[in-house]
Amino acid sequence: MTDAQYREYRDHIKKWTQENIKATDNEVAKIEKIQDYIMTNYHYAKGKVGSFTRTGISVQTPYAFIKDNEAVCQAYAQMFKDMGQLAGLDVYYIQGYGDPVGGLSSLHAWNIVKVDGQYYHVDLTWNDTIDNTNKNHTYTLRGNNFMRKTHLWNAAYNISNEDYLPYTRTVSPGYTRYADRVLRNEIPRAYYGQRV
């Protein structure tokens, strides 16, 4: 991102955060508002890993969301981190590997966020649905025991082994997650640097 693009991106997320996150919102409410905003308004840039949007913006930057409404996992994780920090959350960007079939051969990015004094995983890329109209929170506030089935990361992070139990994972009827469609071979699988 250029300096001008970064300023435009920061102004956009700062404005949204100020207008939508309330001082009375608890950590979980902030997480839900931010993730639902991102998943409802933007979509995964299918088959464009390591590529560019139609206007020439790297799909790996959150600025691609602002200008072309599409990006890849790095942008999901970076935007969630930036918006979360603006909202007062203790949130980090995690880089590792992920594969919906368990091969752990694909570079991937997601987040950890602190709730009630403990860190949990949030993966917006894998939560996102194909049509952006349904809400899926399968990969929200998950512990290591769940995530290590499909994700691999540096063990230096102090993350809960268990899921955040008070959290209810909502999945709208009829949602189709991108990773599920890859598993059914409806969409070709792409890895970093590979063109489909």
C-alpha atoms as an extended CHARMM CRD file, in Angstrom:
* protein
*
       196  EXT
         1         1  MET       CA              0.0000000000        0.0000000000        0.0000000000  PROA      1               0.0000000000
         2         2  THR       CA              1.1450000000        3.5050000000       -0.7030000000  PROA      2               0.0000000000
         3         3  ASP       CA              1.0200000000        6.0900000000        2.0770000000  PROA      3               0.0000000000
         4         4  ALA       CA             -2.0940000000        7.6320000000        0.5180000000  PROA      4               0.0000000000
         5         5  GLN       CA             -3.8050000000        4.2230000000        0.2740000000  PROA      5               0.0000000000
         6         6  TYR       CA             -2.9090000000        3.4550000000        3.8790000000  PROA      6               0.0000000000
         7         7  ARG       CA             -4.3830000000        6.7850000000        5.0480000000  PROA      7               0.0000000000
         8         8  GLU       CA             -7.5850000000        6.1200000000        3.0890000000  PROA      8               0.0000000000
         9         9  TYR       CA             -7.8290000000        2.6230000000        4.5810000000  PROA      9               0.0000000000
        10        10  ARG       CA             -7.1770000000        3.8930000000        8.1440000000  PROA      10              0.0000000000
        11        11  ASP       CA             -9.7150000000        6.7060000000        7.7620000000  PROA      11              0.0000000000
        12        12  HSD       CA            -12.3130000000        4.1940000000        6.5390000000  PROA      12              0.0000000000
        13        13  ILE       CA            -11.8900000000        1.7060000000        9.3900000000  PROA      13              0.0000000000
        14        14  LYS       CA            -11.5490000000        4.4500000000       12.0110000000  PROA      14              0.0000000000
        15        15  LYS       CA            -14.8180000000        6.0550000000       10.8770000000  PROA      15              0.0000000000
        16        16  TRP       CA            -16.6420000000        2.6940000000       10.8960000000  PROA      16              0.0000000000
        17        17  THR       CA            -15.2870000000        1.7920000000       14.3290000000  PROA      17              0.0000000000
        18        18  GLN       CA            -16.2470000000        5.1540000000       15.8400000000  PROA      18              0.0000000000
        19        19  GLU       CA            -19.7710000000        4.8900000000       14.4030000000  PROA      19              0.0000000000
        20        20  ASN       CA            -20.4390000000        1.2380000000       15.2790000000  PROA      20              0.0000000000
        21        21  ILE       CA            -18.4910000000        0.2280000000       18.3860000000  PROA      21              0.0000000000
        22        22  LYS       CA            -20.0230000000        1.4990000000       21.6160000000  PROA      22              0.0000000000
        23        23  ALA       CA            -18.1830000000        2.0740000000       24.8960000000  PROA      23              0.0000000000
        24        24  THR       CA            -20.6570000000       -0.3170000000       26.5360000000  PROA      24              0.0000000000
        25        25  ASP       CA            -19.9020000000       -3.1810000000       24.1030000000  PROA      25              0.0000000000
        26        26  ASN       CA            -18.0880000000       -6.0800000000       25.7430000000  PROA      26              0.0000000000
        27        27  GLU       CA            -15.2170000000       -7.9150000000       24.0230000000  PROA      27              0.0000000000
        28        28  VAL       CA            -17.4760000000      -10.4970000000       22.3620000000  PROA      28              0.0000000000
        29        29  ALA       CA            -19.8850000000       -7.8410000000       21.0340000000  PROA      29              0.0000000000
        30        30  LYS       CA            -16.9640000000       -5.9320000000       19.5020000000  PROA      30              0.0000000000
        31        31  ILE       CA            -15.6060000000       -9.1010000000       17.8820000000  PROA      31              0.0000000000
        32        32  GLU       CA            -19.0110000000       -9.9840000000       16.4150000000  PROA      32              0.0000000000
        33        33  LYS       CA            -19.6560000000       -6.4920000000       15.0630000000  PROA      33              0.0000000000
        34        34  ILE       CA            -16.2500000000       -6.2940000000       13.3910000000  PROA      34              0.0000000000
        35        35  GLN       CA            -16.2770000000       -9.8010000000       11.9350000000  PROA      35              0.0000000000
        36        36  ASP       CA            -19.8420000000       -9.4900000000       10.6690000000  PROA      36              0.0000000000
        37        37  TYR       CA            -19.0500000000       -6.1400000000        9.0360000000  PROA      37              0.0000000000
        38        38  ILE       CA            -16.0280000000       -7.5920000000        7.2300000000  PROA      38              0.0000000000
        39        39  MET       CA            -17.7770000000      -10.8020000000        6.1660000000  PROA      39              0.0000000000
        40        40  THR       CA            -20.9340000000       -9.0100000000        5.0010000000  PROA      40              0.0000000000
        41        41  ASN       CA            -19.2320000000       -6.2620000000        2.9960000000  PROA      41              0.0000000000
        42        42  TYR       CA            -16.2110000000       -8.0070000000        1.4780000000  PROA      42              0.0000000000
        43        43  HSD       CA            -15.4660000000      -11.3440000000       -0.1320000000  PROA      43              0.0000000000
        44        44  TYR       CA            -12.5910000000      -13.7160000000       -0.7230000000  PROA      44              0.0000000000
        45        45  ALA       CA            -10.6460000000      -13.1000000000       -3.9560000000  PROA      45              0.0000000000
        46        46  LYS       CA            -11.0990000000      -16.5990000000       -5.3460000000  PROA      46              0.0000000000
        47        47  GLY       CA             -8.1530000000      -17.8960000000       -7.3440000000  PROA      47              0.0000000000
        48        48  LYS       CA             -6.1710000000      -14.6790000000       -6.9070000000  PROA      48              0.0000000000
        49        49  VAL       CA             -3.6940000000      -15.5780000000       -4.1390000000  PROA      49              0.0000000000
        50        50  GLY       CA             -0.5080000000      -13.6070000000       -4.8360000000  PROA      50              0.0000000000
        51        51  SER       CA             -2.3420000000      -11.5940000000       -7.4700000000  PROA      51              0.0000000000
        52        52  PHE       CA             -4.1050000000       -8.2670000000       -7.9150000000  PROA      52              0.0000000000
        53        53  THR       CA             -7.6510000000       -6.9440000000       -8.0320000000  PROA      53              0.0000000000
        54        54  ARG       CA             -9.2060000000       -5.5850000000      -11.2130000000  PROA      54              0.0000000000
        55        55  THR       CA             -7.7730000000       -2.1380000000      -10.3600000000  PROA      55              0.0000000000
        56        56  GLY       CA             -4.2500000000       -3.4460000000       -9.7200000000  PROA      56              0.0000000000
        57        57  ILE       CA             -4.2370000000       -3.5680000000       -5.9090000000  PROA      57              0.0000000000
        58        58  SER       CA             -2.5440000000       -6.5140000000       -4.1870000000  PROA      58              0.0000000000
        59        59  VAL       CA             -5.1970000000       -8.8970000000       -2.8370000000  PROA      59              0.0000000000
        60        60  GLN       CA             -3.0030000000       -9.3580000000        0.2240000000  PROA      60              0.0000000000
        61        61  THR       CA             -3.6960000000       -5.8260000000        1.5220000000  PROA      61              0.0000000000
        62        62  PRO       CA             -6.8690000000       -4.6840000000        3.2790000000  PROA      62              0.0000000000
        63        63  TYR       CA             -6.9360000000       -1.7130000000        0.9100000000  PROA      63              0.0000000000
        64        64  ALA       CA             -8.1370000000       -4.1920000000       -1.7380000000  PROA      64              0.0000000000
        65        65  PHE       CA            -11.2910000000       -4.5970000000        0.3590000000  PROA      65              0.0000000000
        66        66  ILE       CA            -11.8500000000       -0.8400000000        0.4440000000  PROA      66              0.0000000000
        67        67  LYS       CA            -11.4010000000       -0.3430000000       -3.3100000000  PROA      67              0.0000000000
        68        68  ASP       CA            -12.5210000000       -3.6180000000       -4.9020000000  PROA      68              0.0000000000
        69        69  ASN       CA            -14.3720000000       -5.5030000000       -2.1300000000  PROA      69              0.0000000000
        70        70  GLU       CA            -12.1250000000       -8.5580000000       -2.4630000000  PROA      70              0.0000000000
        71        71  ALA       CA             -8.9100000000       -9.8020000000       -0.8810000000  PROA      71              0.0000000000
        72        72  VAL       CA             -7.3030000000      -12.9130000000        0.6640000000  PROA      72              0.0000000000
        73        73  CYS       CA             -6.5530000000      -14.1340000000        4.1840000000  PROA      73              0.0000000000
        74        74  GLN       CA             -3.8130000000      -11.6080000000        4.9610000000  PROA      74              0.0000000000
        75        75  ALA       CA             -6.2650000000       -8.7690000000        4.3370000000  PROA      75              0.0000000000
        76        76  TYR       CA             -9.0070000000      -10.3770000000        6.4580000000  PROA      76              0.0000000000
        77        77  ALA       CA             -6.5650000000      -10.8420000000        9.3460000000  PROA      77              0.0000000000
        78        78  GLN       CA             -4.9820000000       -7.3890000000        9.0050000000  PROA      78              0.0000000000
        79        79  MET       CA             -8.3310000000       -5.5950000000        8.8370000000  PROA      79              0.0000000000
        80        80  PHE       CA             -9.7090000000       -7.5290000000       11.8230000000  PROA      80              0.0000000000
        81        81  LYS       CA             -6.5530000000       -6.7090000000       13.8110000000  PROA      81              0.0000000000
        82        82  ASP       CA             -6.6190000000       -3.0240000000       12.9060000000  PROA      82              0.0000000000
        83        83  MET       CA            -10.3310000000       -2.5940000000       13.5990000000  PROA      83              0.0000000000
        84        84  GLY       CA            -10.0720000000       -4.6340000000       16.7870000000  PROA      84              0.0000000000
        85        85  GLN       CA             -7.2450000000       -2.4920000000       18.0950000000  PROA      85              0.0000000000
        86        86  LEU       CA             -9.2030000000        0.6750000000       17.2850000000  PROA      86              0.0000000000
        87        87  ALA       CA            -12.0960000000       -0.8300000000       19.2660000000  PROA      87              0.0000000000
        88        88  GLY       CA             -9.8220000000       -1.5070000000       22.2520000000  PROA      88              0.0000000000
        89        89  LEU       CA             -9.3860000000       -5.2520000000       21.7720000000  PROA      89              0.0000000000
        90        90  ASP       CA             -6.1330000000       -7.0860000000       22.4770000000  PROA      90              0.0000000000
        91        91  VAL       CA             -5.7910000000       -8.7430000000       19.0670000000  PROA      91              0.0000000000
        92        92  TYR       CA             -2.8800000000      -10.0970000000       17.0190000000  PROA      92              0.0000000000
        93        93  TYR       CA             -2.2260000000      -11.1870000000       13.4370000000  PROA      93              0.0000000000
        94        94  ILE       CA             -1.1150000000      -14.8370000000       13.2220000000  PROA      94              0.0000000000
        95        95  GLN       CA              0.7120000000      -16.3600000000       10.2880000000  PROA      95              0.0000000000
        96        96  GLY       CA              0.9900000000      -20.0850000000        9.8270000000  PROA      96              0.0000000000
        97        97  TYR       CA             -0.4620000000      -22.8380000000        7.6840000000  PROA      97              0.0000000000
        98        98  GLY       CA             -3.9770000000      -23.9880000000        7.0660000000  PROA      98              0.0000000000
        99        99  ASP       CA             -5.7010000000      -26.5120000000        4.8810000000  PROA      99              0.0000000000
       100       100  PRO       CA             -9.3410000000      -27.6000000000        5.0290000000  PROA      100             0.0000000000
       101       101  VAL       CA             -8.3070000000      -31.1960000000        4.3350000000  PROA      101             0.0000000000
       102       102  GLY       CA             -5.6310000000      -31.2410000000        7.0250000000  PROA      102             0.0000000000
       103       103  GLY       CA             -2.5200000000      -31.1870000000        4.8130000000  PROA      103             0.0000000000
       104       104  LEU       CA             -1.3410000000      -27.8900000000        6.3420000000  PROA      104             0.0000000000
       105       105  SER       CA              0.5180000000      -27.0510000000        3.1600000000  PROA      105             0.0000000000
       106       106  SER       CA             -1.0020000000      -23.6510000000        2.4400000000  PROA      106             0.0000000000
       107       107  LEU       CA              0.3200000000      -20.4460000000        4.0190000000  PROA      107             0.0000000000
       108       108  HSD       CA             -2.4890000000      -18.7670000000        5.9200000000  PROA      108             0.0000000000
       109       109  ALA       CA             -3.2050000000      -15.8120000000        8.2180000000  PROA      109             0.0000000000
       110       110  TRP       CA             -5.7970000000      -15.3780000000       10.9690000000  PROA      110             0.0000000000
       111       111  ASN       CA             -6.0510000000      -13.7430000000       14.4010000000  PROA      111             0.0000000000
       112       112  ILE       CA             -5.9730000000      -14.3460000000       18.1010000000  PROA      112             0.0000000000
       113       113  VAL       CA             -7.9750000000      -12.0890000000       20.3910000000  PROA      113             0.0000000000
       114       114  LYS       CA             -8.2230000000      -11.8480000000       24.1680000000  PROA      114             0.0000000000
       115       115  VAL       CA            -11.6010000000      -12.4260000000       25.8270000000  PROA      115             0.0000000000
       116       116  ASP       CA            -11.9800000000      -12.6250000000       29.6080000000  PROA      116             0.0000000000
       117       117  GLY       CA             -8.1990000000      -12.7100000000       30.0310000000  PROA      117             0.0000000000
       118       118  GLN       CA             -7.5220000000      -15.5860000000       27.6080000000  PROA      118             0.0000000000
       119       119  TYR       CA             -6.5500000000      -15.6710000000       23.9100000000  PROA      119             0.0000000000
       120       120  TYR       CA             -8.6890000000      -17.4650000000       21.3210000000  PROA      120             0.0000000000
       121       121  HSD       CA             -8.4400000000      -17.9620000000       17.5550000000  PROA      121             0.0000000000
       122       122  VAL       CA            -10.6170000000      -16.0980000000       15.0380000000  PROA      122             0.0000000000
       123       123  ASP       CA            -10.3580000000      -17.0070000000       11.3400000000  PROA      123             0.0000000000
       124       124  LEU       CA            -12.5610000000      -14.7110000000        9.2610000000  PROA      124             0.0000000000
       125       125  THR       CA            -11.3850000000      -16.1840000000        5.9710000000  PROA      125             0.0000000000
       126       126  TRP       CA            -12.6890000000      -19.6020000000        6.9050000000  PROA      126             0.0000000000
       127       127  ASN       CA            -15.8240000000      -18.0920000000        8.4560000000  PROA      127             0.0000000000
       128       128  ASP       CA            -16.6950000000      -16.1400000000        5.3230000000  PROA      128             0.0000000000
       129       129  THR       CA            -19.5310000000      -17.4220000000        3.1660000000  PROA      129             0.0000000000
       130       130  ILE       CA            -19.7570000000      -17.4590000000       -0.6060000000  PROA      130             0.0000000000
       131       131  ASP       CA            -22.6610000000      -15.0220000000       -0.9120000000  PROA      131             0.0000000000
       132       132  ASN       CA            -21.7690000000      -12.7170000000        2.0400000000  PROA      132             0.0000000000
       133       133  THR       CA            -25.3760000000      -12.7860000000        3.2790000000  PROA      133             0.0000000000
       134       134  ASN       CA            -25.1350000000      -15.5660000000        5.8430000000  PROA      134             0.0000000000
       135       135  LYS       CA            -23.2490000000      -15.4640000000        9.1140000000  PROA      135             0.0000000000
       136       136  ASN       CA            -20.9340000000      -18.3020000000       10.0320000000  PROA      136             0.0000000000
       137       137  HSD       CA            -18.9710000000      -18.1540000000       13.2790000000  PROA      137             0.0000000000
       138       138  THR       CA            -17.4910000000      -21.6630000000       13.2000000000  PROA      138             0.0000000000
       139       139  TYR       CA            -13.9320000000      -20.3060000000       13.5000000000  PROA      139             0.0000000000
       140       140  THR       CA            -14.6690000000      -17.6230000000       16.1100000000  PROA      140             0.0000000000
       141       141  LEU       CA            -13.2220000000      -17.8080000000       19.6330000000  PROA      141             0.0000000000
       142       142  ARG       CA            -11.8100000000      -21.2680000000       19.1240000000  PROA      142             0.0000000000
       143       143  GLY       CA             -9.1730000000      -22.9380000000       21.2460000000  PROA      143             0.0000000000
       144       144  ASN       CA             -6.0920000000      -24.8320000000       20.1420000000  PROA      144             0.0000000000
       145       145  ASN       CA             -7.7870000000      -28.2380000000       20.3640000000  PROA      145             0.0000000000
       146       146  PHE       CA            -10.2140000000      -27.2850000000       17.5890000000  PROA      146             0.0000000000
       147       147  MET       CA             -7.8380000000      -25.2100000000       15.4500000000  PROA      147             0.0000000000
       148       148  ARG       CA             -4.9220000000      -27.6380000000       15.3280000000  PROA      148             0.0000000000
       149       149  LYS       CA             -7.0620000000      -29.9890000000       13.2110000000  PROA      149             0.0000000000
       150       150  THR       CA             -6.7280000000      -27.6020000000       10.2520000000  PROA      150             0.0000000000
       151       151  HSD       CA             -4.1880000000      -24.9170000000       11.2530000000  PROA      151             0.0000000000
       152       152  LEU       CA             -0.5100000000      -24.8520000000       12.2580000000  PROA      152             0.0000000000
       153       153  TRP       CA              1.1880000000      -21.8820000000       13.9910000000  PROA      153             0.0000000000
       154       154  ASN       CA              4.0870000000      -20.9240000000       16.2270000000  PROA      154             0.0000000000
       155       155  ALA       CA              3.4940000000      -22.4930000000       19.6350000000  PROA      155             0.0000000000
       156       156  ALA       CA              4.9460000000      -19.4150000000       21.3610000000  PROA      156             0.0000000000
       157       157  TYR       CA              1.4680000000      -17.8810000000       21.5710000000  PROA      157             0.0000000000
       158       158  ASN       CA             -0.3280000000      -18.4880000000       24.8710000000  PROA      158             0.0000000000
       159       159  ILE       CA             -3.7420000000      -19.5040000000       23.5260000000  PROA      159             0.0000000000
       160       160  SER       CA             -6.4840000000      -21.3970000000       25.3290000000  PROA      160             0.0000000000
       161       161  ASN       CA             -6.7240000000      -25.0810000000       24.4760000000  PROA      161             0.0000000000
       162       162  GLU       CA            -10.4960000000      -24.9590000000       24.9030000000  PROA      162             0.0000000000
       163       163  ASP       CA            -13.0810000000      -22.9340000000       22.9770000000  PROA      163             0.0000000000
       164       164  TYR       CA            -14.6680000000      -19.8880000000       24.5870000000  PROA      164             0.0000000000
       165       165  LEU       CA            -17.6930000000      -21.7370000000       25.9580000000  PROA      165             0.0000000000
       166       166  PRO       CA            -20.1380000000      -18.8950000000       26.5590000000  PROA      166             0.0000000000
       167       167  TYR       CA            -19.9470000000      -18.1290000000       22.8320000000  PROA      167             0.0000000000
       168       168  THR       CA            -22.7320000000      -19.3990000000       20.5870000000  PROA      168             0.0000000000
       169       169  ARG       CA            -21.5870000000      -20.1740000000       17.0740000000  PROA      169             0.0000000000
       170       170  THR       CA            -24.2420000000      -19.0460000000       14.6550000000  PROA      170             0.0000000000
       171       171  VAL       CA            -24.5230000000      -20.4970000000       11.2080000000  PROA      171             0.0000000000
       172       172  SER       CA            -27.3150000000      -19.1850000000        9.0020000000  PROA      172             0.0000000000
       173       173  PRO       CA            -29.3720000000      -21.8060000000        7.1760000000  PROA      173             0.0000000000
       174       174  GLY       CA            -28.0270000000      -22.6610000000        3.7540000000  PROA      174             0.0000000000
       175       175  TYR       CA            -24.6170000000      -20.9960000000        4.1060000000  PROA      175             0.0000000000
       176       176  THR       CA            -21.7980000000      -22.2400000000        1.9110000000  PROA      176             0.0000000000
       177       177  ARG       CA            -18.2870000000      -21.6440000000        3.1780000000  PROA      177             0.0000000000
       178       178  TYR       CA            -15.5110000000      -21.1770000000        0.6150000000  PROA      178             0.0000000000
       179       179  ALA       CA            -13.4140000000      -23.9550000000        2.2070000000  PROA      179             0.0000000000
       180       180  ASP       CA            -16.3540000000      -26.3740000000        1.9700000000  PROA      180             0.0000000000
       181       181  ARG       CA            -16.6770000000      -25.7050000000       -1.7620000000  PROA      181             0.0000000000
       182       182  VAL       CA            -12.9390000000      -26.3340000000       -2.2110000000  PROA      182             0.0000000000
       183       183  LEU       CA            -13.3260000000      -29.6740000000       -0.4300000000  PROA      183             0.0000000000
       184       184  ARG       CA            -16.1310000000      -30.6690000000       -2.7870000000  PROA      184             0.0000000000
       185       185  ASN       CA            -13.9130000000      -29.6740000000       -5.7640000000  PROA      185             0.0000000000
       186       186  GLU       CA            -16.4160000000      -27.0060000000       -6.8150000000  PROA      186             0.0000000000
       187       187  ILE       CA            -13.6320000000      -24.4080000000       -6.6790000000  PROA      187             0.0000000000
       188       188  PRO       CA             -9.9770000000      -25.1470000000       -7.5240000000  PROA      188             0.0000000000
       189       189  ARG       CA             -7.5580000000      -25.0330000000       -4.6220000000  PROA      189             0.0000000000
       190       190  ALA       CA             -4.8630000000      -22.3600000000       -4.8960000000  PROA      190             0.0000000000
       191       191  TYR       CA             -1.7040000000      -21.9390000000       -2.8600000000  PROA      191             0.0000000000
       192       192  TYR       CA              0.5060000000      -18.8730000000       -2.4560000000  PROA      192             0.0000000000
       193       193  GLY       CA              2.0480000000      -17.9160000000       -5.7620000000  PROA      193             0.0000000000
       194       194  GLN       CA             -0.0380000000      -20.4080000000       -7.7230000000  PROA      194             0.0000000000
       195       195  ARG       CA             -2.3890000000      -19.1380000000      -10.4070000000  PROA      195             0.0000000000
       196       196  VAL       CA             -5.6200000000      -20.9690000000      -11.0600000000  PROA      196             0.0000000000
